[in-house]
């Protein structure tokens, strides 16, 4: 126990034994961190965890489906079943958005209902949620749940089926991961009334983004993560940066308290640099929904 | 009286006000540029690299001004800058 205490003391508190600088901030330790970070980058690349455009997203149909049903169960609603026709409609919608460069429920003269009907799904009720540029499944579903219109869609009692598409491509010059969620309730009964008799589908209210740029498709690919590496890596990075920030804070505090004068970088500058980068990282992971 | 972390922090900022204002201004520009180039992974990466290099140059400048420049100090700034670059590269950058 005493050994562990001494080890932690040596790691974070500047004193005589660690040359008046927290051991975790020594150059040799920093070199080890760099080696680990470099190794992680290589493993990530070798593992082919990015797709052709270099995206790193951890969004999967299975997880989105699971999270959606969890939200419905929390609200005492029946679970949705996954429908391949709705998934096909979602896939076609996402592809159409990339081909025609728009970020909207309506584009290229087509409505979401056209995609649903074209996929061979005759609906009584139907709905669509869209999301882009999220890193994680939770972020997508949380964003939908925090928006009244999307939440209403997700928790609509009448829906019985759902379909998803997760497609990467370039939209409006921006590398984008699109998530399309299509809800539906199939027409019941033996008769098949024409689609015009179907009830008005539900869409979240949103202002469509007007796109005037020419079509610009570099690549499209449905992304299926092999392992939950990104989530692991993200958490590891957060833990690592927290460790580094903690070491900087403690070292700075005790060095200031004991009036220690030593050779080395400014902890406050390191601290500011890491904070700015963390805010930047957070900004990069914020997605959008309509 | 026990002095708090914020007391020492304020003292440090007060003693080198111009230097820290310079770093904070660069940080704000970094965030603005990231926002402008959002989704353009290569541009985002260039912005990050530029900020990291500015940070290293800032470190050298700061220690020259305070007559505390040492090779070990420069290496420390370089190591921290590159650790952060590699960590970010794994998550969002190309």
Contacts between the chains, C-beta under 8 A, distances in Angstrom:
chain1	res1	chain2	res2	distance
A	25	B	76	7.8
A	27	B	72	6.2
A	27	B	75	5.7
A	27	B	76	6.2
A	27	B	79	6.8
A	30	B	76	6.6
A	30	B	79	4.0
A	30	B	80	6.6
A	30	B	83	6.8
A	31	B	79	6.3
A	33	B	79	7.6
A	33	B	83	5.0
A	34	B	79	5.6
A	34	B	82	5.7
A	34	B	83	5.0
A	34	B	86	6.9
A	37	B	82	7.9
A	37	B	83	5.3
A	37	B	86	3.6
A	37	B	87	5.1
A	37	B	90	7.6
A	38	B	86	5.4
A	40	B	86	7.4
A	40	B	87	7.8
A	40	B	90	5.6
A	41	B	86	5.4
A	41	B	89	5.4
A	41	B	90	5.5
A	44	B	90	5.4
A	54	B	41	6.0
A	54	B	94	4.3
A	56	B	90	7.4
A	56	B	91	6.2
A	56	B	92	6.6
A	133	B	39	6.4
A	135	B	91	7.5
A	135	B	92	7.3
A	173	B	39	7.9
A	173	B	40	7.0
A	174	B	38	7.1
A	174	B	39	3.2
A	174	B	40	6.2
A	175	B	39	5.6
A	175	B	40	7.0
A	175	B	41	5.6
A	176	B	39	6.3
A	230	B	91	7.3
A	233	B	90	5.2
A	233	B	91	6.6
A	234	B	91	5.8
A	237	B	87	4.9
A	237	B	90	6.8
A	237	B	91	6.3
A	240	B	87	6.7
A	241	B	84	8.0
A	241	B	87	7.1
A	244	B	83	7.8
A	249	B	5	6.7
A	252	B	5	7.7
A	252	B	8	6.8
A	252	B	9	7.7
A	252	B	12	7.9
A	253	B	5	5.0
A	253	B	8	6.4
A	256	B	3	7.8
A	256	B	8	3.7
A	256	B	11	7.5
A	256	B	12	7.5
A	257	B	3	6.9
A	257	B	8	7.3
A	263	B	68	7.0
A	263	B	70	4.9
A	263	B	72	5.9
A	263	B	73	6.5
A	264	B	70	7.9
A	264	B	72	6.7
A	264	B	73	5.9
A	264	B	76	6.1
A	265	B	59	6.0
A	265	B	63	7.9
A	265	B	73	5.3
A	265	B	76	4.0
A	265	B	77	5.4
A	265	B	80	7.3
A	266	B	12	7.7
A	266	B	59	7.3
A	266	B	62	6.6
A	268	B	9	6.6
A	268	B	12	5.1
A	268	B	13	7.3
A	268	B	20	7.2
A	269	B	20	7.7
A	269	B	23	6.2
A	269	B	55	7.4
A	269	B	58	6.9
A	269	B	59	6.3
A	269	B	62	6.9
A	269	B	77	8.0
A	270	B	80	5.3
A	272	B	20	7.4
A	272	B	23	5.7
A	272	B	24	6.7
A	272	B	27	6.4
A	273	B	23	7.6
A	273	B	27	7.6
A	273	B	55	5.0
A	273	B	80	6.9
A	273	B	81	7.4
A	273	B	84	7.1
A	274	B	80	7.8
A	274	B	84	6.5
A	275	B	27	7.9
A	276	B	27	3.8
A	276	B	30	5.8
A	276	B	31	6.7
A	276	B	51	7.3
A	277	B	48	7.4
A	277	B	51	7.6
A	277	B	84	5.2
A	277	B	88	6.6
A	279	B	31	6.1
A	280	B	30	6.4
A	280	B	31	5.8
A	280	B	34	4.8
A	280	B	48	7.2
A	281	B	88	6.2
A	281	B	91	6.7
A	281	B	92	6.7
A	283	B	31	6.7
A	283	B	34	5.8
A	283	B	35	6.3
A	283	B	38	7.4
A	284	B	34	6.8
A	284	B	38	7.0
A	284	B	44	6.7
A	284	B	92	4.6
A	285	B	91	7.9
A	285	B	92	6.8
